[in-house]
Amino acid sequence: MQDLHGSSLFGDVTGKPAETLSKKGFAEAIGVSAGRVSQMIAGGLPVEPNGRIHVARGKAWVAENVDPNRRRASLDGPASSASTPPALVSHRAVRDAAEAEIARLKAERMGRALIDRAATLRTIESRARFERDAWLGWVNRAAPDIASTTGADLAATVAVLDRLVRAQLNVLADLPLDKLGASDDDWQGDDA
């Protein structure tokens, strides 16, 4: 019995107690949750008779039995930038930055600093249809006044105004949305 206690399984030969941790302490030491350590115990992680985990044996078991692609823990100690491989740091940094950006956008949207793209496009299209219909109606309202003032034929005046207004509406419809903030000289067309 003494030989067993003197072996490296339970401590060194001088009788010093083995370095053991509770499930929670071991989880913190390797950078996983206590629930994940429970899963590892169910999968064969060696546990001392008192329920504690021998740190060196536990880390060795994790290194041998946990798939490196699924392992998020650092077996050299708590997660830190010094002990984490550079590739893992960059993936974590990218993921964390993306999650932070998503959270920022959600906060801005909830705070009404951002607007819904689909709703904005529906509003723009609705306004454009309204303005198109207003200009086409204007031709029929303005043509009699223009014809009587100039002495022109009413039908000819309506036809000319209708053609000119429709041509201008086509120019405006072909204009990309990003040009709407430009100066008048930038988007009036070639004949302006």
Residue pairs with C-beta under 8 A, 6 or more apart in sequence:
4 10
5 11
5 15
6 13
6 15
9 18
9 54
9 57
10 18
10 48
10 54
11 17
11 18
18 48
18 54
19 54
19 55
19 56
20 48
20 50
20 52
20 53
20 54
20 55
21 29
21 52
21 53
21 55
21 58
22 51
22 52
22 53
23 34
23 37
23 38
23 41
23 51
23 53
24 34
24 37
26 37
26 53
26 55
26 58
27 33
27 34
27 36
27 37
28 78
29 55
29 77
29 78
30 58
30 59
30 62
30 73
30 74
30 75
31 72
31 73
31 74
31 78
31 79
32 72
32 73
37 45
37 53
40 61
40 62
40 65
40 66
41 47
43 65
44 61
44 65
45 53
45 58
45 61
45 62
45 65
46 53
46 54
46 57
46 58
46 61
47 53
48 54
59 75
62 71
62 73
62 75
63 75
66 73
73 79
74 80
74 83
74 84
76 83
77 83
81 89
84 92
105 114
108 114
109 116
124 177
128 173
132 169
135 165
135 168
135 169
136 162
136 165
136 166
136 169
138 165
139 158
139 161
139 162
139 165
140 158
142 161
143 154
143 157
143 158
143 161
144 154
146 152
146 157
146 161
147 153
147 154
147 156
147 157
147 158
150 157
171 189
175 187
179 186
179 187
180 187
185 192
